[in-house]
Amino acid sequence: MVNRYDRQTRFHPIGIKGQERLRSAHVLLVGCGALGTPMADTLVRAGVGKLTIIDRDYVERHNLQRQQLFTEEDAEQKVSKARAAARQLEKVNKDVELDVYVRDFQAEDAKNFVPGVDLLLDGTDNFEVRLLLNDAAYRYGIPWIYGGVIGSYGLSLTFTLGEGPCLRCLSPYLSLDETCDTDGVIAPASQMVAAMQSAEALKILSGSQSHVSHHLRSFDLWENETTSVDVMRLKSDECPTCGVTPSYPALQTKDEQGKQIRVLCGGDTVHVRPRERQEVQLDKLQSVQDPSLSFFRLHEDAATFDYDGCRIVLFKDGRALLHGTDQSEHAEKVYEQVLALIPS
């Protein structure tokens, strides 16, 4: 029987030795959406040894236009993206070890998950999380690959430590408010960024570091434009991440000590994250008799229901999405009322 990696090992820069390195590699992917799903698919098909996926969201219908591995059924049942992706990936290559977590990626997670992996991949759409990935990568000596996409525009950069600037050095030159919620995105753009990231990942994991690009590469598919910028001179010795005296500010946990309430881009939805992760007994909420609570649906990692004019998705870890409001104070009040309904 033909080896499933036959065509890949015939590619001389990878070869048999590169394939063996891939087989022993462990990759951490944070974010499993438009960028994360094609990267996960590529790496699993390429035969990476272990892939850990962390994502906090569930599949929605508007994801299906550009996010691979998901189905209409996943959206209808509000399956978490990490689990939905893993179920498809298991059918692609059963030899790859898959480890999935439905959660926010926070500083404590970086400290727990990053040490020991071979590569970090950015599949997020959140610059704060990217700075956390950046600090964790430099703190623990792990290469990582950044990617971003909006509209028909995309960009990617590989950080291999000790060579050139880190993401924090470059942050003054990068857009911090990119969001497909307000500006949209086309699938070919996200697929192209993911392809660039995946190619760089294969170089690193197969031992072809000399072929890794150290340029910030960007493109606009609609305007037929491509650029490649040498950013080496932008490294700052004063940078708190990669400078002379690093402090890795994103790894500090002081900002996680309070409840976080944020109106999501595009409005009409508020995300609430509790001070600490909880273990919410969602099945107990199902039995609550309250005239304000209706349309209850219990899912694998969350529950959906209506309460006080909001459609709420409450996760097992205590996070919640409150649809139908853009008022933080109102969302917090409703959130606390819902938690108070759950029998102890």
C-alpha positions in Angstrom: 0.0 0.0 0.0 1.3 3.5 -0.9 2.4 5.5 2.1 -0.1 8.3 2.7 2.7 10.8 2.9 4.3 9.6 -0.3 3.9 12.8 -2.3 5.0 14.9 0.6 8.2 12.9 1.3 9.0 13.1 -2.4 9.3 16.8 -1.9 13.0 17.0 -1.3 13.1 19.8 1.3 10.9 17.6 3.6 11.9 14.0 2.6 11.8 11.0 5.0 13.7 12.8 7.7 11.4 15.8 7.6 8.4 13.6 7.8 9.8 11.8 10.9 10.3 15.2 12.5 6.7 16.1 11.7 5.5 12.9 13.3 7.2 13.8 16.5 6.1 17.4 16.7 3.6 19.0 18.9 1.8 22.1 17.7 -0.5 24.5 19.8 -3.1 26.2 17.7 -5.0 29.1 19.4 -8.2 30.0 17.5 -10.1 27.6 15.3 -11.9 29.8 12.8 -11.2 31.1 9.4 -7.4 30.8 9.8 -7.3 27.9 12.4 -9.4 25.4 10.6 -7.4 25.3 7.3 -4.2 25.2 9.3 -5.4 22.4 11.4 -6.6 20.5 8.4 -3.2 21.0 6.6 -1.2 19.9 9.6 -3.3 16.8 10.3 -3.1 15.7 6.7 0.7 16.4 6.8 1.1 14.0 9.7 2.0 16.2 12.7 2.3 14.1 15.8 0.1 16.1 18.1 -2.2 19.1 17.7 -3.6 21.0 20.6 -6.5 23.3 19.8 -7.9 26.0 22.0 -10.9 28.0 21.0 -13.7 29.6 23.1 -16.5 29.9 20.5 -19.2 27.8 19.0 -20.2 27.3 15.4 -22.6 29.9 13.9 -24.2 30.0 10.5 -22.2 33.0 9.4 -19.0 31.0 10.0 -19.8 28.5 7.3 -19.0 30.9 4.5 -15.3 30.9 5.2 -14.5 28.4 8.1 -13.6 24.9 7.1 -14.4 21.6 8.9 -17.8 22.9 10.1 -21.3 21.9 9.0 -24.8 23.3 9.1 -25.6 20.7 11.8 -22.7 22.0 13.9 -24.2 25.5 13.7 -27.7 24.3 14.5 -26.5 22.5 17.6 -24.1 25.2 18.6 -21.2 22.8 18.8 -17.9 24.3 20.0 -15.5 25.0 17.2 -12.7 23.0 18.8 -14.8 19.9 19.2 -16.4 20.2 15.8 -13.1 20.6 14.1 -11.6 17.6 16.0 -14.4 15.3 15.0 -13.7 16.0 11.3 -9.9 15.8 11.8 -10.2 12.4 13.4 -11.8 11.1 10.2 -8.9 12.6 8.2 -6.0 11.1 10.1 -6.5 8.8 13.1 -2.8 8.7 13.8 -2.6 12.3 14.9 -3.2 12.9 18.6 -5.8 15.7 19.0 -6.3 17.6 22.3 -9.0 20.2 22.4 -10.1 22.8 25.0 -13.1 25.0 24.9 -12.0 28.1 26.7 -10.5 31.6 26.6 -6.8 31.6 26.1 -5.5 33.5 29.2 -2.1 34.1 30.8 -2.4 31.0 33.0 -3.2 28.9 29.9 -0.1 30.2 28.2 2.0 29.1 31.2 0.3 25.7 31.2 0.1 24.9 27.5 3.0 26.6 25.8 6.1 25.0 27.5 7.2 21.9 25.7 5.4 22.5 22.3 7.4 22.9 19.1 5.3 25.6 17.5 2.6 28.2 18.3 0.0 29.1 15.6 -2.1 32.2 15.7 -5.7 31.5 14.4 -7.3 34.3 16.5 -8.8 37.6 15.5 -7.9 39.3 18.8 -4.7 41.4 19.1 -4.6 41.0 22.9 -4.4 37.2 22.6 -1.7 37.6 19.9 0.4 39.7 22.3 -0.1 36.9 24.9 1.0 34.3 22.3 4.0 36.6 21.5 5.1 36.9 25.2 4.6 33.2 25.8 6.6 32.3 22.8 9.6 34.5 23.8 9.3 33.5 27.5 9.5 29.8 26.7 11.6 29.9 23.5 9.0 28.7 21.1 8.7 29.9 17.5 5.3 31.2 16.5 3.5 32.3 13.3 1.2 35.4 13.2 -1.6 35.8 10.7 -4.3 38.3 10.1 -7.1 38.8 7.6 -9.8 41.4 6.9 -11.8 41.9 3.7 -9.6 40.8 0.9 -6.4 41.8 2.7 -4.2 39.5 4.7 -0.7 39.3 6.2 1.6 36.9 8.0 4.9 36.9 9.8 7.0 34.2 11.4 8.8 34.9 14.7 11.8 32.6 15.3 13.2 34.3 18.4 16.6 36.1 18.5 16.1 37.3 14.9 14.4 40.6 14.3 11.5 42.2 16.2 8.7 40.5 18.1 5.0 41.4 17.5 5.1 43.9 20.4 7.9 45.8 18.6 5.7 45.9 15.5 2.4 46.7 17.1 2.7 50.5 16.4 2.8 49.6 12.7 0.0 47.1 12.7 -3.8 47.7 12.8 -5.1 46.8 16.3 -8.8 47.0 15.5 -9.2 44.7 12.5 -12.4 42.8 12.6 -14.5 40.9 10.0 -17.6 41.8 12.0 -17.5 45.4 10.7 -15.5 45.1 7.4 -16.3 41.5 6.3 -13.9 39.0 4.9 -13.8 36.7 1.8 -12.8 33.1 2.1 -9.9 33.2 -0.4 -8.2 35.8 1.7 -8.3 33.7 4.9 -7.3 30.6 3.0 -4.3 32.3 1.6 -3.1 33.6 5.0 -3.6 30.1 6.4 -1.7 28.6 3.5 1.2 31.0 4.2 1.2 30.1 7.9 0.9 26.4 7.1 3.9 26.5 4.7 6.0 28.3 7.3 4.9 25.7 9.9 6.0 22.8 7.7 9.4 24.4 7.2 10.0 24.8 10.9 8.6 21.4 11.9 10.4 19.5 9.2 13.8 21.1 10.0 14.0 23.6 7.1 14.5 26.7 9.3 16.9 28.2 6.7 13.9 28.6 4.4 11.7 30.4 6.9 10.7 33.9 5.8 11.6 36.8 8.1 9.6 39.3 6.1 6.1 40.7 6.8 4.2 39.4 3.8 0.9 40.9 2.9 -1.6 41.0 0.0 -4.9 42.3 -1.3 -6.5 39.7 -3.5 -9.2 42.1 -4.7 -6.7 44.8 -5.7 -4.1 42.3 -7.0 -1.4 43.6 -4.7 1.4 41.8 -2.8 4.1 43.2 -0.6 7.1 41.8 1.4 8.7 44.1 4.0 12.0 43.6 5.8 11.2 44.4 9.4 14.5 43.4 11.0 15.5 47.0 11.8 12.3 47.5 13.8 13.5 45.5 16.7 13.6 47.5 19.9 16.1 46.9 22.7 13.6 48.5 25.1 10.9 46.0 24.2 9.5 44.4 27.3 9.1 41.1 25.4 12.3 40.7 23.3 14.5 43.5 24.6 17.5 43.6 26.9 15.4 43.2 30.1 12.2 41.4 29.2 9.3 41.3 31.6 6.6 39.6 29.4 3.7 41.9 30.4 1.0 39.8 28.8 1.9 36.9 31.1 1.1 38.9 34.2 -2.3 37.9 35.6 -3.3 41.1 37.3 -5.8 41.9 34.5 -7.6 38.6 35.0 -8.6 39.3 38.6 -11.8 41.1 37.7 -14.8 40.2 35.7 -14.4 41.3 32.0 -17.4 42.7 30.2 -16.9 43.6 26.5 -19.3 44.7 23.8 -18.3 42.7 20.7 -17.5 44.4 17.4 -20.6 44.9 15.4 -22.6 45.6 18.5 -25.7 43.9 19.8 -23.7 41.3 21.7 -21.9 41.5 25.0 -19.3 39.0 26.2 -19.0 38.4 29.9 -16.0 36.5 31.4 -16.1 35.9 35.2 -13.2 36.6 37.5 -12.3 33.0 37.7 -13.3 29.9 35.6 -16.3 28.2 37.0 -18.0 24.8 36.6 -21.6 25.8 35.9 -24.1 23.0 36.2 -26.1 23.8 33.1 -28.5 20.9 33.5 -29.7 22.4 36.8 -30.6 25.6 35.0 -32.8 23.6 32.7 -35.1 22.6 35.6 -35.5 26.2 36.9 -39.1 27.5 36.9 -38.9 31.2 36.1 -41.3 33.1 33.8 -38.4 35.2 32.4 -36.5 32.1 31.3 -37.6 30.3 28.1 -36.4 28.5 24.9 -33.9 26.5 26.8 -31.5 24.3 24.7 -28.7 22.3 26.3 -25.6 21.7 24.2 -22.3 19.8 24.8 -20.4 22.8 26.2 -23.1 25.5 26.7 -26.8 26.2 27.0 -28.9 28.6 25.0 -31.9 30.3 26.4 -33.9 33.6 26.4 -33.9 35.8 29.5 -35.0 39.4 30.1 -35.0 40.2 26.4 -31.6 38.6 25.6 -30.7 35.4 23.8 -28.0 34.0 26.1 -25.3 31.4 25.4 -23.9 30.3 28.8 -20.8 28.2 28.8 -19.7 25.6 31.4 -16.8 27.7 32.4 -19.0 30.6 33.3 -18.5 32.7 30.2 -21.6 34.1 28.5 -22.6 35.8 25.3 -25.7 38.0 25.6 -27.2 38.7 22.3 -29.7 41.6 21.9 -27.9 44.2 23.9 -25.0 46.5 23.6 -25.2 47.8 27.2 -22.5 46.5 29.4 -24.3 47.3 32.7 -27.5 45.7 31.6 -25.6 42.6 30.4 -23.8 42.3 33.7 -27.1 42.6 35.6 -28.8 39.9 33.5 -25.7 37.7 33.8 -25.7 37.9 37.6 -29.5 37.2 37.7 -29.1 34.1 35.6 -26.3 32.7 37.8 -28.4 33.3 40.8 -31.2 31.1 39.4 -28.9 28.0 39.3 -29.5 25.8 42.4 -26.4 25.3 44.5 
